[in-house]
Amino acid sequence: GDAFADNTKALELAPDNPTAVFYRAQIQALRGNTEQTLEDYNTAQRLQPDNPRTYAARAAVYLELGDYDSAIDDLNQAIKLRPKDATQYLNRGIAYFGKGDWANAITNYGEALKIDPKMFQALNNRCMTKAVLGKDLDSAAADCDAAQALSPKDPFTILNRGLIELKRGEFARAIAQYDAALVIDGRRARAYYGRGVARLKMGDKSGGDADIAMAKSMLPNVAEEFANYGVR
């Protein structure tokens, strides 16, 4: 596009302009050139080591790649430089969740909510993480209530409620939640899997097996994911 041509021209004129390099990185990211994106963010960071935006943007690339340790390193820097940016705590929570470090994920979602109490994603993610941890399911449900009040039709909140009911052993209630999620979006592998588990626990072998097969056809590693969340 023209933006890219203009920006490339700007770089020819000023290869040490961190803003120009930063924007080129963003264009490379849109084009799916991950290696080039990281290279440009690295350059921008070297040229301007105290810009929180560069660390935050590079962290987002690492999150996409599943390189959670690198994401956390960058988010630590971004937060040090701009401690009141709730999004960076949210993202650091997501990175800790990706590592399976539930306690640190919950702490970071809490920090995000201190700054922005209406941050729906932080409430939703903390609800899910508390459900995975399984220590305080009432507190998990309270987070999901708050998330649902902010965004009533979000299927993720309904999926999280299903997980809470599975952990409580309330299998009929879990099925009702997963049914509701599938009404909103019939392509939710996790809803099929959770409903399948609940059906099996209630003695509905054919229904449960069918749901689980459907889930695995959409998301091959769904069983490992649920096992990781303490659902077998």
C-alpha positions as CSV (number, residue, x, y, z in Angstrom):
1,G,0.0,0.0,0.0
2,D,0.9,3.7,-0.2
3,A,1.4,3.9,3.6
4,F,4.1,1.3,3.3
5,A,5.8,3.1,0.3
6,D,5.7,6.5,2.2
7,N,7.0,4.9,5.3
8,T,9.8,3.1,3.5
9,K,10.8,6.4,1.9
10,A,10.8,8.0,5.4
11,L,13.1,5.3,6.6
12,E,15.5,5.8,3.6
13,L,15.7,9.5,4.7
14,A,15.9,8.7,8.5
15,P,16.9,5.0,9.2
16,D,17.4,6.0,12.9
17,N,13.9,7.4,13.4
18,P,12.3,5.1,16.0
19,T,8.7,6.2,15.1
20,A,9.2,5.3,11.4
21,V,10.7,1.9,12.3
22,F,7.8,1.3,14.8
23,Y,5.2,2.0,12.1
24,R,7.0,-0.2,9.6
25,A,6.9,-3.0,12.2
26,Q,3.1,-2.6,12.5
27,I,2.7,-2.8,8.7
28,Q,4.9,-5.9,8.6
29,A,2.6,-7.4,11.4
30,L,-0.5,-6.7,9.3
31,R,1.2,-8.5,6.4
32,G,2.0,-11.5,8.6
33,N,5.8,-11.0,8.3
34,T,6.6,-12.0,11.9
35,E,10.4,-12.1,11.6
36,Q,10.5,-8.7,10.0
37,T,8.1,-7.3,12.6
38,L,10.3,-8.5,15.5
39,E,13.4,-7.2,13.8
40,D,11.8,-3.7,13.4
41,Y,10.5,-3.7,17.0
42,N,14.0,-4.7,18.2
43,T,15.5,-1.8,16.2
44,A,12.9,0.7,17.5
45,Q,13.6,-0.5,21.1
46,R,17.4,0.0,20.6
47,L,16.9,3.5,19.2
48,Q,14.4,4.5,22.0
49,P,14.7,2.2,25.0
50,D,12.3,4.1,27.2
51,N,9.2,3.9,24.9
52,P,6.6,1.7,26.6
53,R,4.7,1.4,23.3
54,T,7.4,-0.7,21.7
55,Y,7.6,-3.2,24.5
56,A,3.8,-3.5,24.6
57,A,3.6,-4.1,20.8
58,R,6.5,-6.6,20.8
59,A,4.9,-8.4,23.7
60,A,1.7,-8.8,21.6
61,V,3.7,-10.5,18.9
62,Y,5.3,-12.9,21.4
63,L,1.8,-13.7,22.9
64,E,0.6,-14.6,19.4
65,L,3.7,-16.9,19.0
66,G,3.1,-18.5,22.4
67,D,6.5,-17.3,23.6
68,Y,5.1,-16.3,27.0
69,D,8.4,-15.7,28.8
70,S,9.5,-13.1,26.2
71,A,6.1,-11.5,26.4
72,I,6.3,-11.2,30.2
73,D,9.8,-9.7,29.9
74,D,8.5,-7.0,27.6
75,L,5.4,-6.4,29.6
76,N,7.5,-6.0,32.8
77,Q,9.3,-3.2,30.9
78,A,6.1,-1.6,29.5
79,I,4.5,-1.6,33.0
80,K,7.6,-0.1,34.6
81,L,7.5,2.7,32.1
82,R,3.7,3.2,32.2
83,P,2.3,1.7,35.4
84,K,-1.3,2.9,34.9
85,D,-2.0,1.0,31.6
86,A,-4.5,-1.7,32.5
87,T,-4.1,-3.5,29.1
88,Q,-0.5,-4.4,29.9
89,Y,-1.6,-6.1,33.1
90,L,-4.3,-7.9,31.2
91,N,-1.8,-9.1,28.7
92,R,0.7,-10.2,31.4
93,G,-2.2,-12.1,33.0
94,I,-2.8,-13.9,29.6
95,A,0.9,-14.7,29.3
96,Y,1.0,-16.2,32.8
97,F,-2.2,-18.2,32.0
98,G,-0.5,-19.5,28.9
99,K,2.3,-20.8,31.1
100,G,-0.2,-22.5,33.4
101,D,0.8,-20.1,36.3
102,W,-2.8,-19.5,37.5
103,A,-1.9,-17.6,40.6
104,N,0.2,-14.9,38.8
105,A,-2.5,-14.7,36.1
106,I,-5.2,-13.9,38.8
107,T,-2.9,-11.3,40.4
108,N,-2.4,-9.5,37.1
109,Y,-6.1,-9.5,36.2
110,G,-6.7,-8.0,39.6
111,E,-4.1,-5.3,38.9
112,A,-5.8,-4.5,35.6
113,L,-9.2,-4.2,37.4
114,K,-7.8,-1.9,40.1
115,I,-7.0,0.5,37.2
116,D,-10.1,-0.2,35.2
117,P,-12.9,-1.9,37.2
118,K,-15.1,-2.2,34.1
119,M,-12.5,-4.1,32.1
120,F,-14.7,-6.9,30.9
121,Q,-11.9,-9.2,29.6
122,A,-10.0,-9.1,32.9
123,L,-13.2,-10.1,34.8
124,N,-13.9,-12.8,32.3
125,N,-10.3,-14.2,32.3
126,R,-10.1,-14.0,36.1
127,C,-13.4,-15.9,36.3
128,M,-12.0,-18.6,34.1
129,T,-8.6,-18.8,35.9
130,K,-10.3,-19.1,39.3
131,A,-12.5,-21.8,37.8
132,V,-9.4,-23.6,36.6
133,L,-7.7,-23.2,39.9
134,G,-10.9,-24.6,41.5
135,K,-10.2,-23.2,45.0
136,D,-13.0,-20.5,45.2
137,L,-15.7,-21.2,42.7
138,D,-18.1,-18.7,44.3
139,S,-15.5,-15.9,43.7
140,A,-15.1,-17.2,40.1
141,A,-18.9,-17.0,39.6
142,A,-18.9,-13.4,41.0
143,D,-16.4,-12.4,38.4
144,C,-18.5,-14.0,35.7
145,D,-21.6,-12.2,37.0
146,A,-19.7,-8.9,36.8
147,A,-18.5,-9.7,33.3
148,Q,-22.0,-10.8,32.2
149,A,-23.5,-7.5,33.5
150,L,-21.1,-5.6,31.2
151,S,-21.5,-7.8,28.1
152,P,-24.6,-10.1,28.5
153,K,-24.2,-12.1,25.2
154,D,-20.5,-12.9,25.3
155,P,-20.1,-16.6,24.7
156,F,-16.8,-16.8,26.6
157,T,-18.5,-15.8,29.9
158,I,-21.1,-18.6,29.3
159,L,-18.3,-21.1,28.6
160,N,-16.6,-20.0,31.8
161,R,-19.9,-20.6,33.7
162,G,-20.0,-24.1,32.2
163,L,-16.5,-24.8,33.5
164,I,-17.6,-23.6,37.0
165,E,-20.6,-25.9,37.0
166,L,-18.4,-28.8,35.8
167,K,-16.0,-28.2,38.7
168,R,-18.9,-28.0,41.1
169,G,-20.3,-31.3,39.9
170,E,-23.5,-29.6,38.7
171,F,-23.6,-31.4,35.4
172,A,-27.2,-30.5,34.4
173,R,-26.4,-26.8,35.0
174,A,-23.2,-27.2,33.0
175,I,-25.1,-28.6,30.1
176,A,-27.6,-25.7,30.2
177,Q,-24.6,-23.2,30.0
178,Y,-23.0,-25.0,27.1
179,D,-26.4,-25.2,25.3
180,A,-26.7,-21.4,25.7
181,A,-23.2,-20.8,24.4
182,L,-23.9,-23.0,21.3
183,V,-27.1,-21.0,20.6
184,I,-24.9,-17.9,20.3
185,D,-22.2,-19.7,18.3
186,G,-22.6,-23.2,17.0
187,R,-18.9,-23.6,16.2
188,R,-17.6,-23.5,19.8
189,A,-15.5,-26.7,20.2
190,R,-15.1,-26.1,24.0
191,A,-18.8,-25.9,24.4
192,Y,-19.2,-29.3,22.7
193,Y,-16.4,-30.8,24.8
194,G,-17.7,-29.5,28.1
195,R,-21.2,-30.6,27.3
196,G,-19.9,-34.0,26.3
197,V,-18.0,-34.4,29.6
198,A,-21.2,-33.4,31.5
199,R,-23.4,-35.8,29.5
200,L,-20.9,-38.7,30.2
201,K,-21.0,-37.9,33.9
202,M,-24.8,-38.1,33.8
203,G,-24.7,-41.5,32.1
204,D,-25.6,-40.3,28.6
205,K,-22.8,-42.2,26.8
206,S,-23.9,-41.8,23.2
207,G,-24.7,-38.1,23.6
208,G,-21.4,-37.5,25.4
209,D,-19.3,-39.4,22.9
210,A,-20.9,-37.5,20.0
211,D,-20.2,-34.1,21.6
212,I,-16.6,-35.0,22.3
213,A,-16.1,-36.3,18.8
214,M,-17.5,-33.1,17.4
215,A,-15.3,-31.0,19.7
216,K,-12.1,-32.9,18.6
217,S,-13.0,-32.6,14.9
218,M,-13.0,-28.8,15.5
219,L,-10.1,-28.5,17.9
220,P,-7.9,-31.6,18.0
221,N,-6.1,-30.8,21.3
222,V,-9.3,-29.9,23.2
223,A,-9.1,-32.9,25.6
224,E,-5.6,-31.9,26.6
225,E,-6.7,-28.3,27.2
226,F,-9.5,-29.4,29.5
227,A,-7.2,-31.9,31.3
228,N,-4.9,-29.0,31.9
229,Y,-7.8,-27.2,33.5
230,G,-8.5,-30.1,35.8
231,V,-11.4,-31.6,33.9
232,R,-11.1,-35.2,32.8
